[in-house]
Amino acid sequence: MNFDEFTGQIQHRLELSDTGRTVRTIRATLTTLGQRIPEGNAEDLAASLPMEIGWYLTGAVHEHGQRFDWHEFVDRVSEIENVDAPKAAYHSRVVVDLVRTAVPPSDFQQLRDQLPESEGDENWRKLFEVVDAGGWGEAEEAQTGGGPQSEDDSE
């Protein structure tokens, strides 16, 4: 996957109006994620992404391995992206789901292992909601009730 394909997928999935807004969305999520995870993990993820996208996890980050919870993550993404927190959270979930499709499963699992999924404030499970719902296409169908519909509802 190259830069245009990655940004095009995000723009399509999030129905964003232009490439600049799309890049800002990707940058907000990946830079903030890069701040949270150790540098080596960020480098592993970045290695499988288009160079321009992977740079947000590594080159754009001045301090890796910061300790902050899911809520702080969303606040940071929201501020960079200049959208409200619920939209920032959803955008992050969609970006992370596309990252999942572009990186080796072991690198993605390493990402998950770095982010606590407890019931407390550190509940990073929320970042993986689209992934855990089966990926973007499946999650969208579940939200909209998509898929084949029976003409006879009595069955």
Buried (B, 14 or more C-beta within 10 A) or exposed (E): BEBEEBBBBBBEBBEBEEEEBBBBBBBBBBBBBBBBBEBEBBBBBBBBBBEBBBBBBBBBBEEBBEEBBBBBBBBBBBEBBEBEEEBBBBBBBBBBBBBBEBBEEEBBEBBBEBBBBEEEEBBBBBBBBBBEBEBBEBBBEEEEEEEEEEEEEEE
